[in-house]
Amino acid sequence: MLDQIRTHADGVVECVSSAGLPQRLWPAAEPLPGTVLEGRMLANRYYPSPEMHALAAVKLAEACRAILPSGR
């Protein structure tokens, strides 16, 4: 999919990571969608973790700085 849209963009930012997974959430008796029970604790193994969001933000900021007029 990226190869098909790459020609229509000025740049592409990729961020592949498993940082912060599994993410321990809170005690629960049963899992919620997107979570699993690890003992009595819910764990996120599906959705992006806060660490993944932070890594993506850093990469996006770098790409934005590269195309801003003064490199701000």
All heavy atoms as a GROMACS GRO file, in nm:
protein
  541
    1MET      N    1   0.083  -0.119   0.000
    1MET     CA    2   0.000   0.000   0.000
    1MET      C    3   0.087   0.125   0.000
    1MET      O    4   0.059   0.220  -0.073
    1MET     CB    5  -0.093  -0.001   0.120
    1MET     CG    6  -0.188   0.115   0.123
    1MET     SD    7  -0.317   0.100   0.246
    1MET     CE    8  -0.238   0.176   0.386
    2LEU      N    9   0.193   0.126   0.081
    2LEU     CA   10   0.281   0.243   0.084
    2LEU      C   11   0.344   0.269  -0.052
    2LEU      O   12   0.357   0.384  -0.094
    2LEU     CB   13   0.390   0.226   0.189
    2LEU     CG   14   0.351   0.256   0.333
    2LEU    CD1   15   0.467   0.230   0.426
    2LEU    CD2   16   0.302   0.398   0.348
    3ASP      N   17   0.383   0.163  -0.122
    3ASP     CA   18   0.443   0.181  -0.254
    3ASP      C   19   0.346   0.249  -0.350
    3ASP      O   20   0.387   0.327  -0.435
    3ASP     CB   21   0.487   0.047  -0.311
    3ASP     CG   22   0.608  -0.009  -0.238
    3ASP    OD1   23   0.680   0.069  -0.172
    3ASP    OD2   24   0.630  -0.132  -0.246
    4GLN      N   25   0.217   0.223  -0.338
    4GLN     CA   26   0.118   0.282  -0.426
    4GLN      C   27   0.095   0.431  -0.397
    4GLN      O   28   0.068   0.508  -0.488
    4GLN     CB   29  -0.014   0.206  -0.417
    4GLN     CG   30  -0.005   0.067  -0.474
    4GLN     CD   31  -0.135  -0.010  -0.458
    4GLN    OE1   32  -0.228   0.035  -0.394
    4GLN    NE2   33  -0.140  -0.127  -0.520
    5ILE      N   34   0.105   0.472  -0.271
    5ILE     CA   35   0.079   0.613  -0.239
    5ILE      C   36   0.206   0.697  -0.228
    5ILE      O   37   0.200   0.819  -0.230
    5ILE     CB   38  -0.004   0.628  -0.110
    5ILE    CG1   39   0.072   0.575   0.011
    5ILE    CG2   40  -0.138   0.560  -0.124
    5ILE    CD1   41   0.007   0.606   0.143
    6ARG      N   42   0.320   0.630  -0.218
    6ARG     CA   43   0.448   0.700  -0.199
    6ARG      C   44   0.472   0.805  -0.308
    6ARG      O   45   0.525   0.912  -0.281
    6ARG     CB   46   0.561   0.598  -0.197
    6ARG     CG   47   0.692   0.649  -0.146
    6ARG     CD   48   0.797   0.538  -0.146
    6ARG     NE   49   0.762   0.424  -0.065
    6ARG     CZ   50   0.797   0.407   0.062
    6ARG    NH1   51   0.869   0.497   0.122
    6ARG    NH2   52   0.760   0.299   0.128
    7THR      N   53   0.433   0.777  -0.431
    7THR     CA   54   0.457   0.870  -0.541
    7THR      C   55   0.368   0.995  -0.533
    7THR      O   56   0.394   1.092  -0.602
    7THR     CB   57   0.434   0.800  -0.677
    7THR    OG1   58   0.301   0.750  -0.682
    7THR    CG2   59   0.532   0.685  -0.696
    8HIS      N   60   0.266   0.991  -0.450
    8HIS     CA   61   0.175   1.104  -0.436
    8HIS      C   62   0.204   1.188  -0.311
    8HIS      O   63   0.126   1.275  -0.275
    8HIS     CB   64   0.030   1.055  -0.429
    8HIS     CG   65  -0.011   0.974  -0.548
    8HIS    ND1   66  -0.035   1.030  -0.672
    8HIS    CD2   67  -0.029   0.841  -0.563
    8HIS    CE1   68  -0.067   0.936  -0.756
    8HIS    NE2   69  -0.065   0.820  -0.693
    9ALA      N   70   0.316   1.162  -0.247
    9ALA     CA   71   0.349   1.232  -0.122
    9ALA      C   72   0.489   1.289  -0.128
    9ALA      O   73   0.574   1.243  -0.205
    9ALA     CB   74   0.338   1.134  -0.004
   10ASP      N   75   0.513   1.391  -0.048
   10ASP     CA   76   0.646   1.450  -0.039
   10ASP      C   77   0.738   1.366   0.048
   10ASP      O   78   0.859   1.379   0.041
   10ASP     CB   79   0.638   1.591   0.018
   10ASP     CG   80   0.569   1.688  -0.076
   10ASP    OD1   81   0.577   1.667  -0.199
   10ASP    OD2   82   0.506   1.782  -0.026
   11GLY      N   83   0.680   1.283   0.132
   11GLY     CA   84   0.760   1.198   0.220
   11GLY      C   85   0.672   1.098   0.290
   11GLY      O   86   0.550   1.112   0.292
   12VAL      N   87   0.736   0.999   0.346
   12VAL     CA   88   0.666   0.895   0.421
   12VAL      C   89   0.742   0.875   0.551
   12VAL      O   90   0.864   0.870   0.552
   12VAL     CB   91   0.661   0.762   0.342
   12VAL    CG1   92   0.600   0.652   0.425
   12VAL    CG2   93   0.583   0.780   0.212
   13VAL      N   94   0.669   0.865   0.659
   13VAL     CA   95   0.729   0.839   0.790
   13VAL      C   96   0.683   0.702   0.834
   13VAL      O   97   0.564   0.675   0.841
   13VAL     CB   98   0.687   0.946   0.894
   13VAL    CG1   99   0.743   0.913   1.030
   13VAL    CG2  100   0.731   1.084   0.849
   14GLU      N  101   0.778   0.615   0.861
   14GLU     CA  102   0.746   0.480   0.909
   14GLU      C  103   0.798   0.466   1.052
   14GLU      O  104   0.907   0.510   1.084
   14GLU     CB  105   0.811   0.374   0.820
   14GLU     CG  106   0.754   0.370   0.680
   14GLU     CD  107   0.812   0.257   0.597
   14GLU    OE1  108   0.818   0.143   0.648
   14GLU    OE2  109   0.850   0.284   0.483
   15CYS      N  110   0.718   0.402   1.133
   15CYS     CA  111   0.757   0.376   1.271
   15CYS      C  112   0.703   0.240   1.310
   15CYS      O  113   0.583   0.223   1.330
   15CYS     CB  114   0.703   0.485   1.364
   15CYS     SG  115   0.755   0.465   1.535
   16VAL      N  116   0.790   0.143   1.318
   16VAL     CA  117   0.752   0.007   1.354
   16VAL      C  118   0.819  -0.024   1.488
   16VAL      O  119   0.940  -0.013   1.501
   16VAL     CB  120   0.797  -0.095   1.246
   16VAL    CG1  121   0.759  -0.235   1.286
   16VAL    CG2  122   0.739  -0.057   1.112
   17SER      N  123   0.739  -0.060   1.586
   17SER     CA  124   0.792  -0.082   1.719
   17SER      C  125   0.699  -0.170   1.801
   17SER      O  126   0.579  -0.176   1.774
   17SER     CB  127   0.808   0.053   1.791
   17SER     OG  128   0.846   0.035   1.925
   18SER      N  129   0.755  -0.236   1.899
   18SER     CA  130   0.674  -0.307   1.998
   18SER      C  131   0.704  -0.253   2.138
   18SER      O  132   0.672  -0.317   2.238
   18SER     CB  133   0.700  -0.458   1.991
   18SER     OG  134   0.836  -0.484   2.015
   19ALA      N  135   0.763  -0.133   2.142
   19ALA     CA  136   0.800  -0.071   2.270
   19ALA      C  137   0.678  -0.058   2.361
   19ALA      O  138   0.572  -0.015   2.317
   19ALA     CB  139   0.863   0.066   2.248
   20GLY      N  140   0.694  -0.095   2.484
   20GLY     CA  141   0.587  -0.079   2.582
   20GLY      C  142   0.483  -0.190   2.582
   20GLY      O  143   0.388  -0.184   2.660
   21LEU      N  144   0.498  -0.289   2.496
   21LEU     CA  145   0.404  -0.401   2.494
   21LEU      C  146   0.467  -0.524   2.556
   21LEU      O  147   0.585  -0.549   2.532
   21LEU     CB  148   0.358  -0.433   2.351
   21LEU     CG  149   0.271  -0.327   2.285
   21LEU    CD1  150   0.231  -0.375   2.146
   21LEU    CD2  151   0.148  -0.292   2.366
   22PRO      N  152   0.396  -0.601   2.630
   22PRO     CA  153   0.258  -0.578   2.673
   22PRO      C  154   0.252  -0.463   2.775
   22PRO      O  155   0.342  -0.445   2.854
   22PRO     CB  156   0.215  -0.709   2.737
   22PRO     CG  157   0.342  -0.771   2.785
   22PRO     CD  158   0.448  -0.726   2.688
   23GLN      N  159   0.145  -0.389   2.767
   23GLN     CA  160   0.123  -0.276   2.858
   23GLN      C  161   0.028  -0.320   2.968
   23GLN      O  162  -0.086  -0.355   2.943
   23GLN     CB  163   0.061  -0.160   2.778
   23GLN     CG  164   0.023  -0.041   2.861
   23GLN     CD  165  -0.060   0.059   2.780
   23GLN    OE1  166  -0.104   0.032   2.670
   23GLN    NE2  167  -0.082   0.175   2.839
   24ARG      N  168   0.080  -0.321   3.091
   24ARG     CA  169  -0.006  -0.357   3.206
   24ARG      C  170  -0.104  -0.244   3.230
   24ARG      O  171  -0.068  -0.128   3.232
   24ARG     CB  172   0.080  -0.383   3.328
   24ARG     CG  173   0.161  -0.511   3.317
   24ARG     CD  174   0.248  -0.532   3.438
   24ARG     NE  175   0.171  -0.527   3.561
   24ARG     CZ  176   0.147  -0.631   3.640
   24ARG    NH1  177   0.196  -0.747   3.610
   24ARG    NH2  178   0.076  -0.616   3.749
   25LEU      N  179  -0.230  -0.281   3.252
   25LEU     CA  180  -0.334  -0.181   3.269
   25LEU      C  181  -0.383  -0.176   3.413
   25LEU      O  182  -0.332  -0.100   3.492
   25LEU     CB  183  -0.449  -0.208   3.170
   25LEU     CG  184  -0.407  -0.202   3.022
   25LEU    CD1  185  -0.520  -0.248   2.932
   25LEU    CD2  186  -0.360  -0.064   2.985
   26TRP      N  187  -0.482  -0.256   3.450
   26TRP     CA  188  -0.538  -0.251   3.585
   26TRP      C  189  -0.596  -0.387   3.620
   26TRP      O  190  -0.621  -0.469   3.532
   26TRP     CB  191  -0.645  -0.142   3.597
   26TRP     CG  192  -0.755  -0.154   3.496
   26TRP    CD1  193  -0.864  -0.235   3.503
   26TRP    CD2  194  -0.766  -0.086   3.372
   26TRP    NE1  195  -0.943  -0.222   3.392
   26TRP    CE2  196  -0.883  -0.131   3.309
   26TRP    CE3  197  -0.688   0.008   3.306
   26TRP    CZ2  198  -0.925  -0.085   3.185
   26TRP    CZ3  199  -0.730   0.054   3.184
   26TRP    CH2  200  -0.847   0.008   3.125
   27PRO      N  201  -0.619  -0.412   3.749
   27PRO     CA  202  -0.678  -0.540   3.789
   27PRO      C  203  -0.818  -0.556   3.731
   27PRO      O  204  -0.895  -0.459   3.724
   27PRO     CB  205  -0.684  -0.533   3.942
   27PRO     CG  206  -0.588  -0.426   3.981
   27PRO     CD  207  -0.585  -0.329   3.866
   28ALA      N  208  -0.850  -0.678   3.690
   28ALA     CA  209  -0.983  -0.704   3.634
   28ALA      C  210  -1.016  -0.852   3.648
   28ALA      O  211  -0.928  -0.936   3.663
   28ALA     CB  212  -0.988  -0.664   3.487
   29ALA      N  213  -1.144  -0.883   3.642
   29ALA     CA  214  -1.190  -1.021   3.651
   29ALA      C  215  -1.201  -1.086   3.514
   29ALA      O  216  -1.194  -1.207   3.501
   29ALA     CB  217  -1.325  -1.027   3.723
   30GLU      N  218  -1.222  -1.003   3.410
   30GLU     CA  219  -1.233  -1.057   3.275
   30GLU      C  220  -1.176  -0.957   3.175
   30GLU      O  221  -1.171  -0.837   3.201
   30GLU     CB  222  -1.377  -1.092   3.240
   30GLU     CG  223  -1.478  -0.982   3.263
   30GLU     CD  224  -1.620  -1.031   3.246
   30GLU    OE1  225  -1.664  -1.115   3.327
   30GLU    OE2  226  -1.685  -0.985   3.152
   31PRO      N  227  -1.130  -1.006   3.060
   31PRO     CA  228  -1.067  -0.916   2.963
   31PRO      C  229  -1.168  -0.826   2.892
   31PRO      O  230  -1.286  -0.857   2.885
   31PRO     CB  231  -1.002  -1.012   2.863
   31PRO     CG  232  -1.079  -1.138   2.875
   31PRO     CD  233  -1.127  -1.145   3.018
   32LEU      N  234  -1.118  -0.714   2.846
   32LEU     CA  235  -1.194  -0.621   2.762
   32LEU      C  236  -1.144  -0.639   2.618
   32LEU      O  237  -1.037  -0.694   2.597
   32LEU     CB  238  -1.169  -0.477   2.807
   32LEU     CG  239  -1.215  -0.442   2.948
   32LEU    CD1  240  -1.164  -0.304   2.987
   32LEU    CD2  241  -1.366  -0.449   2.957
   33PRO      N  242  -1.219  -0.592   2.518
   33PRO     CA  243  -1.172  -0.604   2.380
   33PRO      C  244  -1.031  -0.545   2.363
   33PRO      O  245  -1.003  -0.435   2.410
   33PRO     CB  246  -1.274  -0.525   2.300
   33PRO     CG  247  -1.400  -0.532   2.383
   33PRO     CD  248  -1.352  -0.529   2.525
   34GLY      N  249  -0.943  -0.621   2.300
   34GLY     CA  250  -0.807  -0.576   2.278
   34GLY      C  251  -0.713  -0.604   2.393
   34GLY      O  252  -0.597  -0.568   2.388
   35THR      N  253  -0.762  -0.666   2.499
   35THR     CA  254  -0.678  -0.697   2.614
   35THR      C  255  -0.678  -0.846   2.642
   35THR      O  256  -0.763  -0.920   2.592
   35THR     CB  257  -0.724  -0.624   2.742
   35THR    OG1  258  -0.850  -0.678   2.783
   35THR    CG2  259  -0.734  -0.474   2.722
   36VAL      N  260  -0.583  -0.888   2.723
   36VAL     CA  261  -0.578  -1.026   2.774
   36VAL      C  262  -0.559  -1.017   2.924
   36VAL      O  263  -0.511  -0.916   2.975
   36VAL     CB  264  -0.464  -1.107   2.709
   36VAL    CG1  265  -0.487  -1.126   2.560
   36VAL    CG2  266  -0.329  -1.044   2.734
   37LEU      N  267  -0.596  -1.121   2.992
   37LEU     CA  268  -0.570  -1.128   3.136
   37LEU      C  269  -0.437  -1.196   3.158
   37LEU      O  270  -0.410  -1.302   3.104
   37LEU     CB  271  -0.680  -1.206   3.208
   37LEU     CG  272  -0.804  -1.129   3.248
   37LEU    CD1  273  -0.905  -1.222   3.315
   37LEU    CD2  274  -0.771  -1.012   3.339
   38GLU      N  275  -0.353  -1.134   3.237
   38GLU     CA  276  -0.228  -1.194   3.281
   38GLU      C  277  -0.237  -1.203   3.432
   38GLU      O  278  -0.216  -1.104   3.501
   38GLU     CB  279  -0.109  -1.110   3.234
   38GLU     CG  280  -0.094  -1.111   3.084
   38GLU     CD  281   0.026  -1.031   3.034
   38GLU    OE1  282   0.087  -0.958   3.115
   38GLU    OE2  283   0.055  -1.042   2.915
   39GLY      N  284  -0.277  -1.319   3.478
   39GLY     CA  285  -0.311  -1.333   3.618
   39GLY      C  286  -0.440  -1.257   3.641
   39GLY      O  287  -0.540  -1.280   3.575
   40ARG      N  288  -0.435  -1.160   3.730
   40ARG     CA  289  -0.553  -1.076   3.755
   40ARG      C  290  -0.541  -0.937   3.693
   40ARG      O  291  -0.622  -0.850   3.719
   40ARG     CB  292  -0.575  -1.062   3.906
   40ARG     CG  293  -0.612  -1.193   3.970
   40ARG     CD  294  -0.637  -1.172   4.116
   40ARG     NE  295  -0.674  -1.298   4.180
   40ARG     CZ  296  -0.686  -1.313   4.307
   40ARG    NH1  297  -0.666  -1.212   4.389
   40ARG    NH2  298  -0.721  -1.430   4.357
   41MET      N  299  -0.437  -0.916   3.613
   41MET     CA  300  -0.414  -0.785   3.552
   41MET      C  301  -0.450  -0.787   3.404
   41MET      O  302  -0.416  -0.882   3.333
   41MET     CB  303  -0.266  -0.746   3.563
   41MET     CG  304  -0.221  -0.714   3.704
   41MET     SD  305  -0.296  -0.566   3.772
   41MET     CE  306  -0.222  -0.439   3.673
   42LEU      N  307  -0.518  -0.682   3.359
   42LEU     CA  308  -0.541  -0.664   3.217
   42LEU      C  309  -0.410  -0.622   3.152
   42LEU      O  310  -0.334  -0.546   3.210
   42LEU     CB  311  -0.643  -0.553   3.192
   42LEU     CG  312  -0.790  -0.588   3.204
   42LEU    CD1  313  -0.873  -0.463   3.174
   42LEU    CD2  314  -0.829  -0.700   3.112
   43ALA      N  315  -0.388  -0.671   3.032
   43ALA     CA  316  -0.270  -0.630   2.956
   43ALA      C  317  -0.309  -0.601   2.813
   43ALA      O  318  -0.385  -0.675   2.751
   43ALA     CB  319  -0.164  -0.740   2.961
   44ASN      N  320  -0.259  -0.491   2.763
   44ASN     CA  321  -0.277  -0.453   2.624
   44ASN      C  322  -0.167  -0.517   2.543
   44ASN      O  323  -0.050  -0.492   2.565
   44ASN     CB  324  -0.271  -0.301   2.610
   44ASN     CG  325  -0.254  -0.257   2.467
   44ASN    OD1  326  -0.306  -0.318   2.374
   44ASN    ND2  327  -0.178  -0.151   2.448
   45ARG      N  328  -0.202  -0.600   2.448
   45ARG     CA  329  -0.106  -0.658   2.355
   45ARG      C  330  -0.142  -0.621   2.212
   45ARG      O  331  -0.081  -0.669   2.118
   45ARG     CB  332  -0.103  -0.811   2.367
   45ARG     CG  333  -0.048  -0.860   2.498
   45ARG     CD  334  -0.044  -1.011   2.500
   45ARG     NE  335   0.020  -1.059   2.620
   45ARG     CZ  336   0.150  -1.083   2.630
   45ARG    NH1  337   0.228  -1.066   2.527
   45ARG    NH2  338   0.200  -1.126   2.744
   46TYR      N  339  -0.244  -0.537   2.194
   46TYR     CA  340  -0.298  -0.509   2.062
   46TYR      C  341  -0.282  -0.363   2.019
   46TYR      O  342  -0.230  -0.335   1.913
   46TYR     CB  343  -0.447  -0.548   2.058
   46TYR     CG  344  -0.513  -0.524   1.926
   46TYR    CD1  345  -0.492  -0.611   1.820
   46TYR    CD2  346  -0.596  -0.415   1.907
   46TYR    CE1  347  -0.552  -0.589   1.698
   46TYR    CE2  348  -0.657  -0.392   1.785
   46TYR     CZ  349  -0.636  -0.479   1.681
   46TYR     OH  350  -0.694  -0.457   1.560
   47TYR      N  351  -0.326  -0.273   2.104
   47TYR     CA  352  -0.325  -0.131   2.067
   47TYR      C  353  -0.188  -0.069   2.089
   47TYR      O  354  -0.112  -0.114   2.175
   47TYR     CB  355  -0.430  -0.054   2.149
   47TYR     CG  356  -0.570  -0.095   2.114
   47TYR    CD1  357  -0.643  -0.179   2.198
   47TYR    CD2  358  -0.629  -0.052   1.996
   47TYR    CE1  359  -0.772  -0.218   2.165
   47TYR    CE2  360  -0.757  -0.091   1.962
   47TYR     CZ  361  -0.828  -0.175   2.046
   47TYR     OH  362  -0.954  -0.213   2.013
   48PRO      N  363  -0.154   0.037   2.015
   48PRO     CA  364  -0.025   0.104   2.037
   48PRO      C  365  -0.013   0.154   2.181
   48PRO      O  366  -0.106   0.208   2.237
   48PRO     CB  367  -0.029   0.222   1.938
   48PRO     CG  368  -0.128   0.182   1.834
   48PRO     CD  369  -0.230   0.098   1.905
   49SER      N  370   0.106   0.136   2.236
   49SER     CA  371   0.133   0.179   2.373
   49SER      C  372   0.170   0.327   2.375
   49SER      O  373   0.200   0.386   2.270
   49SER     CB  374   0.251   0.098   2.428
   49SER     OG  375   0.370   0.134   2.358
   50PRO      N  376   0.172   0.389   2.493
   50PRO     CA  377   0.217   0.528   2.502
   50PRO      C  378   0.360   0.545   2.446
   50PRO      O  379   0.390   0.646   2.382
   50PRO     CB  380   0.211   0.559   2.652
   50PRO     CG  381   0.104   0.468   2.704
   50PRO     CD  382   0.119   0.341   2.623
   51GLU      N  383   0.446   0.446   2.469
   51GLU     CA  384   0.582   0.454   2.417
   51GLU      C  385   0.584   0.454   2.264
   51GLU      O  386   0.663   0.526   2.203
   51GLU     CB  387   0.666   0.336   2.470
   51GLU     CG  388   0.694   0.341   2.618
   51GLU     CD  389   0.584   0.277   2.704
   51GLU    OE1  390   0.475   0.246   2.652
   51GLU    OE2  391   0.608   0.258   2.824
   52MET      N  392   0.497   0.375   2.204
   52MET     CA  393   0.488   0.373   2.058
   52MET      C  394   0.441   0.508   2.004
   52MET      O  395   0.491   0.556   1.902
   52MET     CB  396   0.394   0.262   2.012
   52MET     CG  397   0.445   0.124   2.043
   52MET     SD  398   0.309   0.008   2.032
   52MET     CE  399   0.370  -0.103   1.908
   53HIS      N  400   0.344   0.569   2.071
   53HIS     CA  401   0.295   0.701   2.030
   53HIS      C  402   0.408   0.804   2.040
   53HIS      O  403   0.423   0.889   1.952
   53HIS     CB  404   0.176   0.745   2.115
   53HIS     CG  405   0.048   0.678   2.078
   53HIS    ND1  406  -0.024   0.714   1.967
   53HIS    CD2  407  -0.019   0.577   2.136
   53HIS    CE1  408  -0.132   0.638   1.957
   53HIS    NE2  409  -0.132   0.553   2.059
   54ALA      N  410   0.488   0.797   2.145
   54ALA     CA  411   0.598   0.891   2.163
   54ALA      C  412   0.703   0.873   2.053
   54ALA      O  413   0.752   0.973   1.997
   54ALA     CB  414   0.662   0.873   2.300
   55LEU      N  415   0.736   0.750   2.018
   55LEU     CA  416   0.831   0.725   1.910
   55LEU      C  417   0.779   0.778   1.777
   55LEU      O  418   0.854   0.840   1.700
   55LEU     CB  419   0.860   0.575   1.897
   55LEU     CG  420   0.945   0.513   2.007
   55LEU    CD1  421   0.943   0.360   1.997
   55LEU    CD2  422   1.087   0.564   2.001
   56ALA      N  423   0.653   0.756   1.749
   56ALA     CA  424   0.593   0.805   1.626
   56ALA      C  425   0.595   0.958   1.623
   56ALA      O  426   0.624   1.018   1.518
   56ALA     CB  427   0.450   0.753   1.611
   57ALA      N  428   0.566   1.022   1.735
   57ALA     CA  429   0.568   1.168   1.741
   57ALA      C  430   0.707   1.224   1.713
   57ALA      O  431   0.722   1.324   1.642
   57ALA     CB  432   0.519   1.216   1.878
   58VAL      N  433   0.810   1.159   1.766
   58VAL     CA  434   0.948   1.203   1.740
   58VAL      C  435   0.979   1.194   1.592
   58VAL      O  436   1.033   1.287   1.531
   58VAL     CB  437   1.048   1.120   1.824
   58VAL    CG1  438   1.191   1.142   1.777
   58VAL    CG2  439   1.034   1.154   1.971
   59LYS      N  440   0.944   1.082   1.530
   59LYS     CA  441   0.971   1.064   1.387
   59LYS      C  442   0.892   1.165   1.302
   59LYS      O  443   0.944   1.219   1.204
   59LYS     CB  444   0.940   0.922   1.344
   59LYS     CG  445   1.042   0.823   1.398
   59LYS     CD  446   1.026   0.688   1.333
   59LYS     CE  447   1.134   0.597   1.377
   59LYS     NZ  448   1.246   0.594   1.283
   60LEU      N  449   0.767   1.189   1.340
   60LEU     CA  450   0.687   1.288   1.266
   60LEU      C  451   0.744   1.429   1.282
   60LEU      O  452   0.749   1.506   1.186
   60LEU     CB  453   0.542   1.285   1.313
   60LEU     CG  454   0.461   1.165   1.264
   60LEU    CD1  455   0.328   1.158   1.340
   60LEU    CD2  456   0.437   1.174   1.115
   61ALA      N  457   0.788   1.462   1.402
   61ALA     CA  458   0.847   1.594   1.427
   61ALA      C  459   0.973   1.613   1.343
   61ALA      O  460   0.994   1.720   1.285
   61ALA     CB  461   0.877   1.613   1.575
   62GLU      N  462   1.056   1.510   1.334
   62GLU     CA  463   1.178   1.518   1.253
   62GLU      C  464   1.142   1.543   1.106
   62GLU      O  465   1.204   1.626   1.040
   62GLU     CB  466   1.258   1.388   1.264
   62GLU     CG  467   1.322   1.367   1.399
   62GLU     CD  468   1.378   1.226   1.417
   62GLU    OE1  469   1.367   1.142   1.324
   62GLU    OE2  470   1.434   1.200   1.525
   63ALA      N  471   1.043   1.471   1.056
   63ALA     CA  472   1.002   1.488   0.917
   63ALA      C  473   0.944   1.627   0.893
   63ALA      O  474   0.971   1.689   0.790
   63ALA     CB  475   0.900   1.381   0.879
   64CYS      N  476   0.867   1.678   0.988
   64CYS     CA  477   0.809   1.812   0.975
   64CYS      C  478   0.918   1.918   0.974
   64CYS      O  479   0.914   2.011   0.894
   64CYS     CB  480   0.709   1.839   1.087
   64CYS     SG  481   0.558   1.743   1.073
   65ARG      N  482   1.017   1.904   1.064
   65ARG     CA  483   1.126   2.000   1.069
   65ARG      C  484   1.203   2.003   0.937
   65ARG      O  485   1.250   2.107   0.893
   65ARG     CB  486   1.222   1.966   1.184
   65ARG     CG  487   1.177   2.017   1.316
   65ARG     CD  488   1.285   2.004   1.423
   65ARG     NE  489   1.220   1.987   1.551
   65ARG     CZ  490   1.198   1.872   1.611
   65ARG    NH1  491   1.237   1.758   1.558
   65ARG    NH2  492   1.135   1.868   1.727
   66ALA      N  493   1.216   1.886   0.875
   66ALA     CA  494   1.292   1.878   0.750
   66ALA      C  495   1.225   1.952   0.636
   66ALA      O  496   1.292   1.997   0.542
   66ALA     CB  497   1.313   1.731   0.712
   67ILE      N  498   1.093   1.968   0.641
   67ILE     CA  499   1.026   2.036   0.530
   67ILE      C  500   0.983   2.179   0.564
   67ILE      O  501   0.940   2.252   0.476
   67ILE     CB  502   0.903   1.955   0.480
   67ILE    CG1  503   0.798   1.938   0.590
   67ILE    CG2  504   0.947   1.822   0.423
   67ILE    CD1  505   0.668   1.874   0.542
   68LEU      N  506   0.999   2.221   0.689
   68LEU     CA  507   0.969   2.360   0.725
   68LEU      C  508   1.074   2.454   0.667
   68LEU      O  509   1.192   2.417   0.659
   68LEU     CB  510   0.958   2.377   0.876
   68LEU     CG  511   0.833   2.320   0.941
   68LEU    CD1  512   0.844   2.326   1.092
   68LEU    CD2  513   0.710   2.395   0.895
   69PRO      N  514   1.036   2.575   0.631
   69PRO     CA  515   1.130   2.667   0.565
   69PRO      C  516   1.263   2.686   0.637
   69PRO      O  517   1.366   2.682   0.577
   69PRO     CB  518   1.051   2.799   0.559
   69PRO     CG  519   0.907   2.758   0.563
   69PRO     CD  520   0.904   2.633   0.644
   70SER      N  521   1.262   2.707   0.767
   70SER     CA  522   1.389   2.734   0.836
   70SER      C  523   1.437   2.612   0.915
   70SER      O  524   1.523   2.624   0.999
   70SER     CB  525   1.375   2.855   0.928
   70SER     OG  526   1.281   2.826   1.030
   71GLY      N  527   1.378   2.496   0.892
   71GLY     CA  528   1.416   2.377   0.966
   71GLY      C  529   1.376   2.383   1.111
   71GLY      O  530   1.434   2.316   1.194
   72ARG      N  531   1.276   2.465   1.145
   72ARG     CA  532   1.233   2.483   1.284
   72ARG      C  533   1.185   2.358   1.346
   72ARG      O  534   1.117   2.279   1.322
   72ARG     CB  535   1.126   2.590   1.294
   72ARG     CG  536   1.178   2.726   1.260
   72ARG     CD  537   1.079   2.830   1.293
   72ARG     NE  538   1.020   2.878   1.168
   72ARG     CZ  539   0.912   2.952   1.162
   72ARG    NH1  540   0.849   2.985   1.270
   72ARG    NH2  541   0.865   2.996   1.049
   0.00000   0.00000   0.00000
